[in-house]
Amino acid sequence: MFFIGYMVLIITTADIFMIGAMMTDADVGKYDIAVKISILLGIAIIAVNAIASPKFSEYYSSNEKILLKETVRHATKLNFWLTIPALILVLL
């Protein structure tokens, strides 16, 4: 268990160490914050898609194209509005 925990720590921080050897500390800090925000957004997108995917399958298999189109549109808008504030934050 110790070895596995140690390997997870190395895998999740290896990019920081590699970038730290080539860039300034300020740049590494900005990169680290951007990575953490992207991971958080990934979780939000996965949650939306986990809820929407069964509906996609259900509507497609029952040939309900209008409901499928509405669900895709709604899921896409939800993903967009969840991620756009973070994009603005990262760009700033």
C-alpha positions in Angstrom: 0.0 0.0 0.0 2.9 2.4 0.8 4.5 1.7 -2.5 1.3 2.3 -4.5 0.6 5.5 -2.6 4.2 6.6 -3.3 3.8 5.8 -7.0 0.6 7.8 -7.2 2.3 10.8 -5.6 5.1 10.6 -8.2 2.8 10.2 -11.1 0.7 13.2 -10.1 3.6 15.5 -9.4 6.1 14.4 -12.1 5.0 17.1 -14.5 5.5 19.8 -11.9 9.1 18.7 -11.3 9.9 18.5 -15.0 8.5 21.9 -15.7 10.2 23.3 -12.6 13.5 22.4 -14.1 12.8 24.4 -17.2 10.7 27.4 -16.0 10.5 29.9 -13.3 8.7 29.3 -10.0 5.9 31.7 -11.0 5.3 29.9 -14.2 5.2 26.5 -12.4 2.7 27.9 -9.9 0.5 29.2 -12.7 0.7 25.8 -14.5 -0.2 23.9 -11.2 -3.3 26.1 -10.7 -4.4 25.6 -14.3 -4.0 21.8 -14.0 -6.0 21.7 -10.8 -8.8 23.8 -12.4 -8.8 21.5 -15.4 -9.1 18.5 -13.2 -12.1 20.0 -11.4 -13.7 20.9 -14.7 -13.1 17.3 -15.9 -15.0 16.0 -12.9 -17.9 18.4 -13.7 -18.0 17.4 -17.4 -17.9 13.7 -16.5 -20.8 14.1 -14.1 -22.9 15.8 -16.7 -22.0 13.2 -19.3 -22.7 10.3 -16.9 -26.2 11.6 -16.4 -26.8 12.4 -20.1 -25.3 9.3 -21.7 -28.0 6.9 -20.7 -30.6 9.3 -22.0 -28.8 9.5 -25.3 -28.9 5.8 -25.6 -32.5 5.5 -24.6 -33.7 8.2 -27.0 -31.6 6.8 -29.8 -32.7 3.3 -29.4 -36.4 4.3 -29.2 -35.9 6.5 -32.3 -37.0 9.7 -30.5 -34.8 12.1 -32.4 -36.4 15.3 -31.1 -35.8 14.3 -27.5 -32.3 13.2 -28.3 -31.6 16.5 -30.0 -32.9 18.4 -27.0 -31.0 16.3 -24.5 -27.7 16.8 -26.5 -28.3 20.5 -26.7 -29.1 20.8 -23.0 -26.0 18.7 -22.0 -23.8 20.7 -24.3 -25.1 24.0 -22.9 -24.6 22.8 -19.4 -21.0 21.7 -20.1 -20.3 25.1 -21.8 -21.7 27.2 -18.9 -19.8 25.0 -16.3 -16.5 25.5 -18.1 -16.6 29.1 -19.4 -16.1 30.8 -16.0 -13.0 28.6 -15.4 -11.7 29.4 -18.9 -12.0 33.1 -18.2 -10.2 32.6 -14.8 -7.4 30.7 -16.4 -7.0 33.3 -19.2 -6.8 36.1 -16.6 
